Amino acid sequence: MNEFLSTYILKEIQIKNGQNLILRKPMVDDAEKMIEYLNTVGGESDNLLFGKDEFHLTVEQEMKYIKNINNATNTLMILGIIDNNIVSVAQISGNSRKRIDHNSEIAISVKKEYWRNGIGSVMMEELIGFSKKQGTIKNISLGVKASNFNAIKMYEKFGFIKVGVHKNFFCVSGIFDDEILMDLYL
């Protein structure tokens, strides 16, 4: 592995199915594959904020976004890579406004064929660990579809608590569902 790539790699672990998962920061060269990944996972689950082929950034816009993310001190995006393919994307985003810079939001997605292999938990551990090392983040918030019981169970395992509800926040194929708001206080 070249020295340049090794600065982006955070860790490598074996997941439940025996495959090796590499966690690393995105590089601008990942932009096109990230867009493909997001447009794919959007169609695999009704639990995301977008559906199949509804992620509309251009490659150039995604490249700029990756550069900004990698230069931010209170934000981290992680790619989960298996066999050179993106199987998960996770991000914690801090705020740049002084009065609320102790707050952050988290988002995690995993390709359907890799569900129930512990990847979501691995990504969550890495994001929480980043927050603790970063130092200024005290609150981690997320929103989850009320019917996404597996995700809610995982978030509770990490200490997230339910703090509110957005009534009828999601509408997928004409069916409304609430958004559960959850927080983790570090």
C-alpha angles and dihedrals in degrees: 000000000000121000093244093058093044090063088063098047114095100179146324123226139168114247128211094274090056097252123128116248118201116203113203144151115260121258123210088250088065093064098099094044090048092054090049090048094050093047089050098048090045087067096043097062140029089211098084129083091246137041136221112320092357096117101099109180116126119235089254092051091048091049090053090047091052091050091051093047093050091050095049117100096206100041131073131183119191129193120206108214129192119176090347092304126116108241099164141022122194132174141182114197122197125197125250096208110102097223093054103025090113089070127082141174128223134206131179132182130179129189110255095239088061098047117127094027095105095255094127090053092048090051092047092051091052093049093047090047090052090051093052093048092043089062106203098069110095102158128047116192133187141170122222133183108257092232093053093097096165093056092046090051091051093048091050089050087061092049101263114150130203110253104167152340134241102209114228091353094151126053114184118173090343094307117119124215133177126246115231112214114214133183137194116201114207 
